[in-house]
Amino acid sequence: MSESGGHDEEHVRPPGTADTTVEALGALSEALEKVERARGQLYGFHQLMGGADLTLDRAVELLRMGGHPEHADLVEREIVGRNVVPGCWTFQLVEAYDDTYYRPFVEVEERVRQELVGGRRHLYEAQMKEVRRTRGHPQHTARP
């Protein structure tokens, strides 16, 4: 067992690492986790919009079958295949987000961790776990 009460070296702060550095890295990691969730929601939006656009084909077909060709034409002309923002379908939003924000954020977060703590992840959470777990309890062990 190491000085950390059982954590592997990957989750032990390097010697000389200040509390504020660990806290800052924890905040940076938390922000990245929120960005990951936002990205997932953007992909969900992308998939929902794509599905909606394809479902419109059925609506147009049914309007035509129901004797409403002018309404079918209106839906087909004005909505089917329409940009969700000027010039863009949702795949372009996803690509722009990934290229402009997501990938640079991931790269910067990794670089900061690498330069400050040798790339170690979740040091703040590992420290919190050590403080909050009940030693000796079988469901509060330090490691799997």
MDAnalysis code that builds the backbone (N, CA, C; Angstrom):
import MDAnalysis as mda
import numpy as np

u = mda.Universe.empty(432, n_residues=144, atom_resindex=np.repeat(np.arange(144), 3), trajectory=True)
u.add_TopologyAttr("name", ["N", "CA", "C"] * 144)
u.add_TopologyAttr("resid", np.arange(1, 145))
u.add_TopologyAttr("resname", ["MET", "SER", "GLU", "SER", "GLY", "GLY", "HIS", "ASP", "GLU", "GLU", "HIS", "VAL", "ARG", "PRO", "PRO", "GLY", "THR", "ALA", "ASP", "THR", "THR", "VAL", "GLU", "ALA", "LEU", "GLY", "ALA", "LEU", "SER", "GLU", "ALA", "LEU", "GLU", "LYS", "VAL", "GLU", "ARG", "ALA", "ARG", "GLY", "GLN", "LEU", "TYR", "GLY", "PHE", "HIS", "GLN", "LEU", "MET", "GLY", "GLY", "ALA", "ASP", "LEU", "THR", "LEU", "ASP", "ARG", "ALA", "VAL", "GLU", "LEU", "LEU", "ARG", "MET", "GLY", "GLY", "HIS", "PRO", "GLU", "HIS", "ALA", "ASP", "LEU", "VAL", "GLU", "ARG", "GLU", "ILE", "VAL", "GLY", "ARG", "ASN", "VAL", "VAL", "PRO", "GLY", "CYS", "TRP", "THR", "PHE", "GLN", "LEU", "VAL", "GLU", "ALA", "TYR", "ASP", "ASP", "THR", "TYR", "TYR", "ARG", "PRO", "PHE", "VAL", "GLU", "VAL", "GLU", "GLU", "ARG", "VAL", "ARG", "GLN", "GLU", "LEU", "VAL", "GLY", "GLY", "ARG", "ARG", "HIS", "LEU", "TYR", "GLU", "ALA", "GLN", "MET", "LYS", "GLU", "VAL", "ARG", "ARG", "THR", "ARG", "GLY", "HIS", "PRO", "GLN", "HIS", "THR", "ALA", "ARG", "PRO"])
u.atoms.positions = np.array([
    [0.828, -1.192, 0.000],
    [0.000, 0.000, 0.000],
    [0.868, 1.249, 0.000],
    [0.422, 2.249, -0.750],
    [1.181, 3.491, -0.801],
    [0.722, 4.445, 0.285],
    [1.362, 5.593, 0.368],
    [1.033, 6.615, 1.364],
    [-0.400, 7.115, 1.229],
    [-1.010, 6.950, 0.080],
    [-2.343, 7.479, -0.154],
    [-3.435, 6.607, 0.445],
    [-3.072, 5.520, 1.115],
    [-4.079, 4.652, 1.679],
    [-4.527, 3.586, 0.708],
    [-3.754, 3.339, -0.316],
    [-4.074, 2.259, -1.213],
    [-4.251, 2.646, -2.656],
    [-4.257, 3.904, -3.002],
    [-4.403, 4.297, -4.402],
    [-3.149, 3.956, -5.181],
    [-3.347, 3.588, -6.443],
    [-2.205, 3.339, -7.303],
    [-1.533, 4.675, -7.622],
    [-0.318, 4.600, -8.118],
    [0.469, 5.811, -8.372],
    [-0.200, 6.772, -9.344],
    [-1.035, 6.244, -10.217],
    [-1.727, 7.088, -11.192],
    [-2.632, 8.116, -10.514],
    [-3.055, 7.823, -9.284],
    [-3.979, 8.714, -8.590],
    [-3.374, 9.362, -7.351],
    [-2.059, 9.369, -7.279],
    [-1.362, 10.039, -6.184],
    [-0.686, 11.279, -6.745],
    [-0.892, 12.405, -6.097],
    [-0.280, 13.634, -6.601],
    [1.242, 13.549, -6.525],
    [1.903, 14.067, -7.531],
    [3.368, 14.077, -7.501],
    [3.864, 14.932, -6.322],
    [5.000, 14.574, -5.766],
    [5.551, 15.365, -4.656],
    [5.676, 16.840, -5.037],
    [5.307, 17.700, -4.110],
    [5.429, 19.138, -4.327],
    [4.252, 19.775, -5.049],
    [3.253, 18.993, -5.404],
    [2.086, 19.545, -6.088],
    [1.180, 20.214, -5.056],
    [0.922, 21.482, -5.253],
    [0.121, 22.263, -4.302],
    [-1.355, 21.895, -4.363],
    [-2.038, 22.123, -3.245],
    [-3.486, 21.898, -3.179],
    [-4.215, 22.691, -4.249],
    [-3.796, 23.935, -4.462],
    [-4.496, 24.768, -5.459],
    [-4.324, 24.214, -6.866],
    [-3.182, 23.587, -7.126],
    [-2.968, 22.968, -8.445],
    [-3.919, 21.794, -8.630],
    [-4.044, 20.961, -7.610],
    [-4.957, 19.816, -7.678],
    [-6.390, 20.318, -7.829],
    [-6.749, 21.346, -7.100],
    [-8.102, 21.899, -7.191],
    [-8.352, 22.503, -8.576],
    [-7.363, 23.188, -9.110],
    [-7.495, 23.773, -10.452],
    [-7.675, 22.685, -11.503],
    [-6.899, 21.611, -11.390],
    [-7.036, 20.502, -12.336],
    [-8.390, 19.822, -12.187],
    [-8.895, 19.764, -10.961],
    [-10.232, 19.214, -10.740],
    [-11.296, 20.062, -11.417],
    [-11.158, 21.387, -11.325],
    [-12.110, 22.287, -11.979],
    [-12.005, 22.180, -13.500],
    [-10.786, 22.051, -13.999],
    [-10.583, 21.898, -15.443],
    [-11.220, 20.600, -15.928],
    [-11.038, 19.526, -15.173],
    [-11.642, 18.239, -15.509],
    [-13.162, 18.314, -15.457],
    [-13.693, 18.980, -14.453],
    [-15.145, 19.136, -14.345],
    [-15.701, 19.906, -15.539],
    [-15.005, 20.941, -15.941],
    [-15.434, 21.706, -17.112],
    [-15.421, 20.832, -18.362],
    [-14.375, 20.017, -18.531],
    [-14.299, 19.131, -19.690],
    [-15.428, 18.106, -19.661],
    [-15.755, 17.597, -18.489],
    [-16.871, 16.656, -18.383],
    [-18.175, 17.312, -18.843],
    [-18.382, 18.567, -18.504],
    [-19.581, 19.281, -18.952],
    [-19.559, 19.489, -20.461],
    [-18.388, 19.761, -21.004],
    [-18.245, 19.905, -22.451],
    [-18.551, 18.571, -23.143],
    [-18.114, 17.469, -22.542],
    [-18.418, 16.147, -23.084],
    [-19.929, 15.922, -23.116],
    [-20.608, 16.295, -22.038],
    [-22.067, 16.145, -22.000],
    [-22.731, 17.042, -23.037],
    [-22.245, 18.259, -23.184],
    [-22.802, 19.170, -24.194],
    [-22.613, 18.579, -25.590],
    [-21.456, 17.989, -25.823],
    [-21.188, 17.365, -27.124],
    [-22.174, 16.224, -27.377],
    [-22.432, 15.436, -26.359],
    [-23.403, 14.356, -26.496],
    [-24.793, 14.884, -26.827],
    [-25.158, 15.987, -26.211],
    [-26.461, 16.571, -26.513],
    [-26.497, 17.133, -27.923],
    [-25.381, 17.681, -28.376],
    [-25.318, 18.172, -29.749],
    [-25.487, 17.017, -30.739],
    [-24.842, 15.876, -30.453],
    [-25.021, 14.700, -31.301],
    [-26.461, 14.203, -31.237],
    [-27.082, 14.283, -30.058],
    [-28.487, 13.911, -29.940],
    [-29.357, 14.815, -30.794],
    [-29.094, 16.108, -30.763],
    [-29.805, 17.074, -31.595],
    [-29.633, 16.725, -33.075],
    [-28.404, 16.429, -33.450],
    [-28.089, 16.047, -34.828],
    [-28.922, 14.828, -35.256],
    [-28.970, 13.813, -34.416],
    [-29.708, 12.604, -34.765],
    [-31.213, 12.845, -34.789],
    [-31.724, 13.622, -33.843],
    [-33.161, 13.929, -33.827],
    [-33.566, 14.730, -35.054],
    [-32.772, 15.707, -35.416],
    [-33.101, 16.521, -36.593],
    [-33.036, 15.696, -37.868],
    [-32.047, 14.830, -37.978],
    [-31.961, 13.959, -39.148],
    [-33.159, 13.034, -39.243],
    [-33.549, 12.472, -38.111],
    [-34.720, 11.612, -38.081],
    [-35.994, 12.366, -38.426],
    [-36.111, 13.596, -37.919],
    [-37.291, 14.415, -38.226],
    [-37.360, 14.710, -39.715],
    [-36.228, 15.051, -40.312],
    [-36.218, 15.370, -41.738],
    [-36.636, 14.152, -42.565],
    [-36.168, 12.981, -42.190],
    [-36.552, 11.765, -42.919],
    [-38.031, 11.429, -42.704],
    [-38.555, 11.709, -41.520],
    [-39.968, 11.464, -41.242],
    [-40.867, 12.372, -42.076],
    [-40.344, 13.531, -42.425],
    [-41.125, 14.438, -43.279],
    [-41.462, 13.806, -44.629],
    [-40.605, 12.912, -45.116],
    [-40.908, 12.221, -46.374],
    [-42.250, 11.499, -46.276],
    [-42.489, 10.860, -45.156],
    [-43.757, 10.146, -44.954],
    [-44.915, 11.138, -44.873],
    [-44.715, 12.248, -44.181],
    [-45.772, 13.259, -44.087],
    [-46.130, 13.792, -45.469],
    [-45.142, 14.068, -46.294],
    [-45.380, 14.567, -47.649],
    [-46.144, 13.525, -48.461],
    [-45.706, 12.276, -48.357],
    [-46.371, 11.197, -49.082],
    [-47.845, 11.080, -48.668],
    [-48.100, 11.135, -47.370],
    [-49.476, 11.012, -46.876],
    [-50.329, 12.214, -47.271],
    [-49.735, 13.398, -47.260],
    [-50.488, 14.576, -47.717],
    [-50.893, 14.406, -49.178],
    [-49.974, 13.913, -49.991],
    [-50.303, 13.681, -51.408],
    [-51.404, 12.623, -51.540],
    [-51.256, 11.520, -50.811],
    [-52.257, 10.456, -50.867],
    [-53.620, 10.942, -50.366],
    [-53.607, 11.853, -49.435],
    [-54.850, 12.384, -48.863],
    [-55.485, 13.480, -49.697],
    [-54.905, 13.761, -50.853],
    [-55.493, 14.764, -51.733],
    [-55.101, 16.188, -51.407],
    [-53.937, 16.381, -50.780],
    [-53.480, 17.721, -50.406],
    [-52.123, 18.028, -51.033],
    [-52.049, 17.983, -52.355],
    [-50.747, 18.159, -53.013],
    [-50.129, 19.536, -52.749],
    [-50.941, 20.562, -52.613],
    [-50.385, 21.898, -52.360],
    [-49.707, 21.972, -50.989],
    [-50.270, 21.265, -50.021],
    [-49.640, 21.245, -48.689],
    [-48.401, 20.361, -48.685],
    [-48.469, 19.263, -49.428],
    [-47.292, 18.397, -49.574],
    [-46.150, 19.182, -50.209],
    [-46.487, 19.940, -51.258],
    [-45.463, 20.754, -51.926],
    [-44.888, 21.803, -50.982],
    [-45.750, 22.413, -50.170],
    [-45.305, 23.436, -49.215],
    [-44.297, 22.849, -48.219],
    [-44.654, 21.705, -47.616],
    [-43.759, 21.056, -46.650],
    [-42.444, 20.654, -47.326],
    [-42.569, 20.062, -48.509],
    [-41.384, 19.607, -49.230],
    [-40.477, 20.776, -49.611],
    [-41.057, 21.842, -50.095],
    [-40.286, 22.995, -50.559],
    [-39.670, 23.796, -49.401],
    [-40.439, 23.989, -48.327],
    [-40.014, 24.901, -47.263],
    [-39.280, 24.237, -46.101],
    [-39.540, 22.941, -45.864],
    [-38.988, 22.317, -44.661],
    [-38.032, 21.155, -44.953],
    [-38.391, 20.233, -45.841],
    [-37.525, 19.080, -46.131],
    [-36.161, 19.578, -46.595],
    [-35.108, 19.119, -45.925],
    [-33.747, 19.473, -46.315],
    [-33.311, 20.878, -45.953],
    [-34.119, 21.573, -45.155],
    [-33.822, 22.970, -44.807],
    [-32.614, 23.052, -43.879],
    [-31.819, 24.098, -44.036],
    [-30.713, 24.373, -43.115],
    [-31.285, 24.686, -41.732],
    [-30.605, 24.226, -40.683],
    [-31.072, 24.525, -39.321],
    [-30.581, 25.892, -38.842],
    [-29.472, 26.331, -39.364],
    [-28.962, 27.698, -39.212],
    [-28.461, 28.081, -40.603],
    [-28.295, 29.362, -40.883],
    [-27.907, 29.745, -42.242],
    [-26.714, 28.945, -42.784],
    [-26.961, 28.240, -43.887],
    [-25.911, 27.510, -44.587],
    [-25.516, 26.173, -44.005],
    [-26.149, 25.752, -42.907],
    [-25.667, 24.540, -42.229],
    [-26.758, 23.541, -41.897],
    [-26.435, 22.284, -42.148],
    [-27.172, 21.173, -41.576],
    [-26.506, 20.825, -40.248],
    [-27.119, 19.931, -39.497],
    [-26.590, 19.636, -38.160],
    [-25.221, 18.959, -38.193],
    [-24.926, 18.168, -39.225],
    [-23.594, 17.546, -39.268],
    [-22.517, 18.612, -39.331],
    [-22.812, 19.739, -39.976],
    [-21.838, 20.831, -40.063],
    [-21.680, 21.535, -38.722],
    [-22.751, 21.613, -37.948],
    [-22.648, 22.167, -36.598],
    [-21.755, 21.276, -35.734],
    [-21.984, 19.966, -35.831],
    [-21.185, 19.014, -35.063],
    [-19.713, 19.120, -35.446],
    [-19.437, 19.162, -36.735],
    [-18.050, 19.259, -37.187],
    [-17.406, 20.568, -36.735],
    [-18.136, 21.667, -36.852],
    [-17.595, 22.962, -36.436],
    [-17.319, 22.981, -34.934],
    [-18.231, 22.428, -34.149],
    [-18.042, 22.361, -32.695],
    [-16.821, 21.519, -32.359],
    [-16.735, 20.339, -32.991],
    [-15.589, 19.469, -32.718],
    [-14.269, 20.160, -33.059],
    [-14.197, 20.770, -34.230],
    [-12.951, 21.379, -34.694],
    [-12.605, 22.672, -33.962],
    [-13.619, 23.469, -33.669],
    [-13.392, 24.806, -33.119],
    [-13.259, 24.818, -31.608],
    [-13.980, 23.929, -30.931],
    [-14.018, 23.993, -29.470],
    [-13.630, 22.678, -28.788],
    [-14.291, 21.589, -29.150],
    [-14.112, 20.335, -28.420],
    [-12.674, 19.804, -28.470],
    [-12.156, 19.584, -29.666],
    [-10.795, 19.018, -29.774],
    [-9.733, 19.919, -29.134],
    [-9.759, 21.245, -29.391],
    [-8.781, 22.096, -28.706],
    [-8.892, 22.023, -27.185],
    [-10.117, 21.946, -26.652],
    [-10.301, 21.843, -25.200],
    [-9.665, 20.561, -24.679],
    [-9.931, 19.440, -25.338],
    [-9.361, 18.156, -24.925],
    [-7.834, 18.222, -24.954],
    [-7.275, 18.806, -25.998],
    [-5.818, 18.901, -26.127],
    [-5.211, 19.789, -25.051],
    [-5.846, 20.912, -24.756],
    [-5.328, 21.824, -23.725],
    [-5.420, 21.182, -22.349],
    [-6.554, 20.534, -22.051],
    [-6.717, 19.881, -20.746],
    [-5.630, 18.825, -20.553],
    [-5.384, 18.029, -21.585],
    [-4.361, 16.987, -21.501],
    [-2.963, 17.597, -21.340],
    [-2.700, 18.657, -22.068],
    [-1.389, 19.313, -21.966],
    [-1.157, 19.882, -20.569],
    [-2.160, 20.530, -20.010],
    [-2.031, 21.100, -18.665],
    [-1.778, 19.985, -17.656],
    [-2.546, 18.910, -17.724],
    [-2.328, 17.775, -16.811],
    [-0.939, 17.182, -16.978],
    [-0.512, 17.026, -18.237],
    [0.805, 16.442, -18.505],
    [1.909, 17.309, -17.910],
    [1.808, 18.599, -18.126],
    [2.868, 19.499, -17.668],
    [2.867, 19.712, -16.154],
    [1.701, 19.643, -15.520],
    [1.640, 19.927, -14.085],
    [1.732, 18.695, -13.195],
    [1.174, 17.563, -13.652],
    [1.164, 16.376, -12.786],
    [1.492, 15.098, -13.550],
    [2.243, 15.223, -14.620],
    [2.661, 14.046, -15.374],
    [1.514, 13.295, -16.031],
    [0.427, 14.007, -16.328],
    [-0.701, 13.407, -17.027],
    [-1.689, 12.680, -16.137],
    [-1.446, 12.670, -14.842],
    [-2.344, 11.949, -13.934],
    [-3.745, 12.561, -13.962],
    [-4.738, 11.677, -13.940],
    [-6.132, 12.119, -14.021],
    [-6.830, 11.973, -12.676],
    [-7.843, 12.779, -12.482],
    [-8.757, 12.697, -11.345],
    [-8.059, 12.738, -9.984],
    [-7.021, 13.529, -9.865],
    [-6.343, 13.640, -8.572],
    [-7.257, 14.255, -7.513],
    [-8.030, 15.240, -7.900],
    [-8.941, 15.891, -6.949],
    [-9.965, 14.887, -6.415],
    [-10.542, 14.083, -7.328],
    [-11.527, 13.090, -6.920],
    [-10.892, 11.990, -6.070],
    [-9.674, 11.573, -6.435],
    [-8.981, 10.540, -5.665],
    [-8.713, 11.024, -4.248],
    [-8.341, 12.286, -4.127],
    [-8.110, 12.890, -2.816],
    [-9.423, 12.930, -2.032],
    [-10.514, 13.307, -2.695],
    [-11.822, 13.363, -2.046],
    [-12.246, 11.963, -1.583],
    [-11.988, 10.965, -2.401],
    [-12.344, 9.595, -2.040],
    [-11.625, 9.175, -0.764],
    [-10.351, 9.510, -0.669],
    [-9.585, 9.146, 0.524],
    [-10.165, 9.785, 1.772],
    [-10.635, 11.010, 1.662],
    [-11.199, 11.715, 2.811],
    [-12.569, 11.141, 3.179],
    [-13.368, 10.771, 2.194],
    [-14.762, 10.412, 2.425],
    [-15.017, 8.920, 2.665],
    [-14.094, 8.054, 2.279],
    [-14.371, 6.627, 2.426],
    [-14.185, 6.177, 3.877],
    [-14.902, 5.100, 4.233],
    [-14.795, 4.517, 5.570],
    [-13.776, 3.384, 5.508],
    [-12.659, 3.585, 6.161],
    [-11.614, 2.567, 6.141],
    [-12.096, 1.291, 6.820],
    [-11.756, 0.171, 6.188],
    [-12.143, -1.119, 6.721],
    [-13.502, -1.604, 6.225],
    [-14.286, -0.745, 5.629],
    [-15.603, -1.148, 5.104],
    [-15.396, -1.796, 3.742],
    [-16.004, -2.948, 3.486],
    [-15.753, -3.662, 2.227],
    [-16.226, -2.920, 0.984],
    [-17.129, -1.986, 1.126],
    [-17.613, -1.230, -0.024],
    [-16.941, 0.158, -0.135],
    [-15.906, 0.369, 0.676],
    [-15.186, 1.646, 0.673],
    [-13.696, 1.431, 0.440],
    [-13.341, 0.409, -0.326],
    [-11.925, 0.129, -0.564],
    [-11.302, 1.201, -1.457],
    [-10.002, 1.328, -1.362],
    [-9.291, 2.352, -2.116],
    [-9.197, 1.998, -3.596],
    [-9.084, 0.706, -3.894],
    [-8.925, 0.266, -5.274],
    [-9.854, -0.892, -5.560],
    [-10.107, -1.148, -6.850],
    [-10.920, -2.314, -7.214],
    [-10.270, -3.606, -6.772],
])
